[in-house]
């Protein structure tokens, strides 16, 4: 019993000590003092709505001329073009996230505070809230040239907002956490990093001169076939490799890549206003991967770095050459494709209905086959085969069809490896494929 009594006394002492620490240290750091937090009198320029203070009144989007942000990353400005559309100053054509900009507009021009501290705060109090040396600021300018500048101090220990101060007023206001994602970020967070734009779902398949480079060397190129070259008359388009030789591509792979170029957007923006040094540092001056293609007479050029340790690529394009984008590795896995990944796995590509002649030679046999086609009474195609000058019977033609199907089933498995256990050279590969 004596032991239990001692334990009760110890727990009680710890409880009293914890409460004392909370009251003396934690509560003052997380709570607003009552004598400051309960002030309801407005100062000149303030508005009071439902016991919440607006630092300088509400501005509609149409009333804003510009929003300027300064923080540890530098500064950026969104300007009104006079017709209600905003653009990034200095980068008029660069697209940006309209949803994030809408949040920025609300933060900067609809400054309803969760709490007001003041008025007439001392330097000691302002320093306590991180407002003597603020970490960021923004200035919103209306169409009449009136400006309001707000300074951003420390984050509340609870994480529920930031202490802010209007220039010229010695009061502090608690604004929400949207300050963090709109004011305390670099301009790159706003940029929508398009690599390709302007292609249509209706005719993207008409992309031409598709070329892939690896480490500065051409890996392959494809061209779209003219109508008189097409094999499938029902196809919207057909493409053919013309480098390293004339060959059939893997249409599924090719068209899925081309389709991904419809409004191709990277996962993030690494740098807006990239210099030549930035481009070189990202590995894009001499890119590890490059893809070029033509669409409606416009040439697109996409450059990618090596795959980084984070599983991403740096990228840029001639659409916005001063933007370095970040691309998710899985979404661009085709950058690591080898030549065989781009070509059709089936070696023999001709339907028998497209054949005119065929020669088969072995050490002991040499046979010449010629093919012709007619139609029966039901309109079905009938195959006729002449072998070494003699017409084959229907039974032999049927057997030959099975023989021919065995050719169609032959597929590529991998590169040939020579006796020294290394892959063929580029010249040997061209010879083999041709």
C-alpha positions in Angstrom: 0.0 0.0 0.0 2.8 2.4 0.9 4.3 1.7 -2.6 1.0 2.4 -4.3 0.7 5.7 -2.3 4.2 6.7 -3.5 3.2 6.0 -7.2 0.1 8.1 -6.8 2.0 11.0 -5.4 4.6 10.7 -8.3 1.9 10.6 -11.0 0.1 13.6 -9.4 3.4 15.5 -9.3 4.0 14.8 -13.0 0.5 15.9 -13.8 0.9 19.2 -12.0 4.3 19.7 -13.7 2.9 19.0 -17.2 0.0 21.4 -16.6 2.5 24.1 -15.4 4.7 23.6 -18.5 1.6 23.9 -20.7 0.4 27.1 -19.0 3.8 28.7 -18.9 5.3 27.7 -22.2 3.1 25.9 -24.8 -0.2 27.8 -24.3 1.4 31.3 -24.8 3.1 30.1 -28.0 -0.1 28.6 -29.6 -2.8 30.9 -28.3 -3.6 34.5 -29.0 -3.6 36.7 -25.9 -7.1 37.6 -24.9 -6.3 41.3 -24.7 -5.1 41.3 -28.3 -7.4 38.6 -29.8 -10.7 40.1 -28.8 -10.2 43.5 -30.4 -13.2 44.3 -32.6 -12.6 48.0 -33.4 -11.6 48.5 -37.0 -8.7 50.6 -38.1 -8.8 52.8 -41.3 -9.0 50.5 -44.3 -10.2 47.5 -42.5 -13.5 45.8 -42.8 -15.3 43.6 -40.2 -17.5 40.8 -41.4 -18.9 38.2 -39.1 -16.2 39.0 -36.5 -13.5 38.4 -39.1 -11.2 41.2 -40.2 -10.5 42.0 -43.9 -7.1 43.7 -44.0 -8.0 46.0 -46.8 -11.3 45.0 -48.3 -12.2 42.7 -51.2 -11.0 43.1 -54.7 -12.7 41.3 -57.6 -10.5 39.7 -60.3 -11.6 42.3 -62.8 -10.4 45.1 -60.4 -6.9 43.7 -60.1 -4.1 45.1 -62.3 -1.3 42.9 -60.9 -0.2 40.6 -58.1 3.5 40.6 -57.2 5.0 38.0 -54.8 8.5 38.1 -53.2 9.9 35.3 -51.2 13.1 33.3 -50.7 13.0 32.0 -54.3 12.9 35.5 -55.8 9.9 37.3 -57.2 7.2 37.0 -59.8 4.2 39.0 -61.0 0.9 38.1 -62.6 -0.4 41.0 -64.7 -3.9 41.8 -66.1 -3.8 42.2 -69.9 -6.6 44.7 -69.8 -9.2 42.2 -70.8 -9.4 40.2 -67.6 -6.8 37.6 -68.6 -3.6 37.3 -66.5 -0.1 36.3 -67.6 3.2 35.8 -66.0 5.2 39.0 -66.4 8.2 38.4 -68.7 6.7 35.1 -69.9 3.5 36.1 -71.6 3.1 32.9 -73.6 3.9 30.5 -70.7 0.7 28.6 -69.6 0.1 28.3 -65.8 -2.3 26.4 -63.5 -5.6 28.4 -63.4 -6.7 26.6 -60.2 -3.6 27.6 -58.3 -3.8 31.1 -59.6 -7.4 31.3 -58.4 -6.3 30.4 -54.9 -3.5 33.0 -55.2 -6.1 35.6 -56.2 -8.3 34.7 -53.2 -5.4 34.8 -50.7 -4.0 38.2 -51.9 -7.3 40.1 -52.5 -9.7 38.5 -50.0 -7.7 38.9 -46.8 -10.2 37.6 -44.2 -8.2 36.8 -41.1 -8.9 34.1 -38.6 -7.7 36.4 -35.8 -6.4 39.9 -35.4 -3.6 40.8 -33.0 -3.2 44.5 -32.2 -3.5 47.3 -32.8 -0.2 49.3 -32.3 2.0 46.3 -31.7 5.4 46.9 -30.3 8.6 45.8 -32.2 8.9 43.1 -29.6 5.5 41.7 -30.5 6.1 42.0 -34.3 9.4 40.2 -33.9 7.6 37.5 -31.9 5.4 36.9 -34.9 8.3 37.0 -37.4 7.1 40.3 -38.9 10.2 42.5 -38.3 12.0 40.3 -40.8 9.2 38.7 -42.8 9.9 35.7 -44.9 7.8 36.8 -47.9 5.4 39.5 -49.1 2.9 40.3 -51.8 1.5 43.4 -53.3 -1.8 43.6 -55.1 -2.4 46.6 -57.3 -5.9 47.6 -58.5 -6.7 49.2 -61.9 -6.6 52.7 -60.3 -3.0 52.2 -59.2 -3.8 51.7 -55.5 -1.5 49.2 -53.8 -1.7 47.0 -50.7 1.4 45.2 -49.5 1.2 42.3 -47.0 4.2 40.8 -45.2 4.2 37.1 -44.2 5.8 36.2 -40.8 6.1 32.9 -39.0 3.8 30.0 -39.2 1.7 29.3 -36.1 3.0 26.4 -34.0 -0.3 24.6 -34.6 0.3 24.8 -38.3 -3.1 26.4 -38.9 -2.0 29.6 -40.5 0.6 32.4 -40.8 1.0 35.8 -39.1 0.7 38.6 -41.6 0.9 42.4 -41.5 -0.4 45.1 -43.8 2.3 47.6 -44.7 1.8 50.8 -42.7 -0.3 49.2 -40.0 1.1 47.8 -36.7 -1.4 45.0 -36.4 -0.9 41.3 -37.1 -3.5 39.0 -38.7 -3.7 35.2 -38.9 -4.3 34.0 -42.4 -4.9 30.5 -43.5 -2.5 27.8 -44.8 -3.2 28.7 -48.5 -0.5 31.3 -48.0 2.0 28.4 -47.9 1.1 27.0 -51.3 0.7 30.3 -53.1 3.1 32.9 -51.5 5.9 30.7 -50.2 6.6 28.9 -53.5 8.6 29.6 -56.6 7.0 30.6 -59.8 7.7 27.2 -61.2 4.9 25.8 -59.0 2.4 27.7 -61.1 3.8 26.8 -64.6 2.0 24.2 -66.6 5.0 22.5 -68.4 3.7 21.6 -71.8 6.1 19.7 -74.0 3.7 19.4 -77.0 0.5 21.3 -77.6 -1.9 21.9 -80.6 -2.3 18.3 -81.7 -5.8 17.1 -82.4 -7.5 13.7 -81.6 -8.9 13.9 -85.1 -5.7 13.7 -87.0 -2.8 13.0 -84.6 -2.0 9.8 -86.5 -0.9 12.0 -89.5 2.3 12.8 -87.5 5.3 12.4 -89.9 9.1 12.1 -89.9 9.1 10.6 -86.4 12.8 10.3 -85.4 14.4 8.9 -82.2 18.0 9.7 -81.1 20.0 8.2 -78.3 23.1 9.9 -77.1 23.3 12.0 -80.2 23.0 9.1 -82.7 19.9 8.3 -84.7 18.2 5.2 -83.5 15.3 5.1 -86.0 13.0 7.2 -88.1 9.6 6.6 -89.5 7.5 8.2 -92.2 3.8 8.1 -93.1 3.0 6.2 -96.2 1.4 7.9 -99.2 -2.0 6.5 -100.2 -0.7 4.5 -103.1 1.9 2.9 -100.8 -0.6 1.7 -98.1 -1.4 -2.0 -97.8 -4.5 -1.7 -95.7 -7.0 0.4 -97.7 -9.2 0.7 -94.6 -6.4 2.2 -92.4 -6.5 5.9 -91.5 -2.7 6.0 -91.9 0.2 3.6 -92.1 3.8 4.3 -91.2 7.1 2.5 -92.1 10.6 2.7 -90.8 13.0 4.3 -93.2 16.0 4.1 -90.9 18.0 2.0 -90.2 16.2 0.3 -93.1 12.8 -0.1 -94.7 10.8 -2.1 -92.1 7.5 -2.5 -90.3 7.2 -0.7 -87.0 5.2 -2.0 -84.0 2.0 0.0 -84.7 0.7 -0.4 -81.2 3.8 1.1 -79.7 4.2 3.8 -82.2 0.6 5.1 -82.2 0.3 4.9 -78.4 3.4 7.1 -78.1 2.0 9.5 -80.7 -1.3 9.6 -78.9 0.4 10.5 -75.7 1.6 13.7 -77.4 -1.9 15.1 -77.4 -1.4 18.0 -74.9 1.7 16.4 -73.5 2.3 17.9 -70.1 5.3 17.0 -67.8 4.7 16.3 -64.1 6.4 19.5 -62.9 8.5 22.5 -63.8 12.1 22.6 -62.6 13.0 26.0 -64.0 11.3 28.9 -65.8 13.6 31.3 -67.7 16.3 28.6 -68.1 19.6 29.9 -69.2 22.1 28.1 -71.4 23.9 27.1 -68.2 20.7 25.7 -66.7 20.1 23.7 -69.8 23.6 22.3 -69.7 23.4 21.5 -66.0 20.2 19.5 -66.6 21.9 17.4 -69.2 19.9 18.9 -72.1 22.5 20.5 -74.2 23.6 17.1 -75.5 20.6 15.1 -74.5 20.6 11.4 -73.8 17.3 11.1 -75.6 15.7 13.2 -78.3 12.5 12.8 -80.4 11.6 15.0 -83.3 8.5 14.8 -85.5 6.4 16.9 -87.9 2.7 17.7 -87.4 0.8 19.9 -89.9 4.1 21.4 -91.2 5.3 22.2 -87.7 8.5 20.5 -86.3 8.5 19.5 -82.7 11.8 18.7 -80.8 11.7 17.1 -77.4 14.9 16.7 -75.4 15.4 14.5 -72.3 18.2 13.9 -69.9 19.4 10.6 -68.5 17.1 9.0 -66.0 17.8 10.5 -62.6 18.2 8.7 -59.3 14.7 9.9 -58.5 13.3 8.0 -61.5 12.6 11.2 -63.4 13.8 12.9 -66.6 14.6 16.6 -67.1 13.1 17.7 -70.4 12.6 20.7 -72.6 11.1 21.3 -76.0 11.2 23.9 -78.8 7.6 24.8 -77.8 8.9 26.5 -74.7 12.7 26.3 -74.8 13.2 28.4 -71.7 11.3 25.9 -69.5 13.0 22.8 -68.0 10.3 20.3 -67.1 10.4 17.2 -64.8 8.9 14.0 -66.3 7.9 10.9 -64.5 10.0 8.0 -65.6 7.1 5.5 -65.9 5.1 7.8 -68.2 8.1 8.1 -70.5 9.4 4.6 -70.4 9.6 4.5 -74.2 12.7 6.6 -73.9 14.6 3.5 -72.9 13.3 1.4 -75.7 15.9 -0.3 -78.0 15.4 -0.6 -81.7 13.7 -4.0 -81.4 11.1 -2.5 -79.1 9.9 -0.2 -81.9 9.7 -2.8 -84.7 7.0 -5.3 -85.3 7.9 -8.6 -83.6 6.7 -10.6 -86.6 9.3 -10.9 -89.3 7.2 -11.8 -92.3 4.6 -9.1 -92.9 2.9 -9.9 -96.2 -0.6 -11.4 -96.5 -0.7 -14.1 -99.0 -3.3 -12.1 -101.0 -0.5 -9.5 -101.5 2.0 -12.0 -102.9 2.9 -12.4 -106.5 6.0 -14.6 -106.4 7.9 -16.5 -103.8 11.2 -18.5 -104.0 12.2 -21.2 -101.6 15.7 -22.5 -101.6 17.5 -25.1 -99.6 20.6 -27.2 -100.2 18.5 -29.8 -102.0 15.4 -27.9 -103.2 14.7 -24.8 -105.3 11.1 -23.9 -105.9 9.4 -20.9 -107.6 5.9 -20.1 -106.7 3.6 -17.6 -108.4 0.2 -16.5 -107.1 -3.0 -15.3 -108.7 -6.4 -14.6 -107.3 -10.0 -14.9 -108.5 -13.5 -14.9 -107.0 -16.0 -17.7 -106.7 -19.8 -17.4 -107.2 -20.1 -16.1 -103.6 -17.6 -13.3 -104.1 -15.0 -15.1 -101.9 -11.3 -14.9 -102.9 -9.8 -18.0 -104.5 -6.1 -18.5 -104.4 -4.3 -20.1 -107.4 -0.6 -21.2 -107.1 1.8 -22.2 -109.8 4.8 -24.2 -108.6 7.7 -24.5 -111.0 5.4 -24.1 -114.0 2.6 -26.5 -112.8 -0.7 -25.5 -111.2 -1.3 -26.8 -107.8 -4.4 -28.7 -106.8 -6.9 -27.4 -104.3 -5.6 -29.8 -101.7 -2.0 -28.7 -102.3 -3.0 -25.0 -102.2 -4.7 -25.6 -98.8 -1.5 -27.3 -97.6 0.6 -24.4 -98.9 -1.6 -22.0 -97.0 -0.7 -23.8 -93.8 3.0 -23.7 -94.8 2.7 -20.0 -95.4 1.1 -19.4 -92.0 4.3 -20.8 -90.4 6.2 -17.9 -91.9 3.7 -15.4 -90.4 4.3 -16.9 -86.9 8.1 -16.3 -87.0 8.8 -13.5 -84.5 11.8 -11.6 -83.2 13.0 -12.7 -79.7 16.2 -10.8 -79.2 19.5 -9.6 -80.8 21.9 -12.1 -82.3 25.0 -12.4 -80.1 28.3 -13.4 -81.8 30.9 -15.8 -80.5 32.5 -13.1 -78.3 29.2 -12.7 -76.5 28.5 -9.1 -77.6 25.8 -7.7 -79.8 26.2 -6.9 -83.4 27.6 -3.6 -84.5 25.3 -1.0 -86.1 26.6 -1.9 -89.6 25.9 -5.6 -89.0 22.5 -4.8 -87.6 21.6 -2.8 -90.8 22.9 -5.7 -92.9 20.9 -8.3 -90.9 17.7 -6.3 -91.0 17.9 -5.4 -94.7 
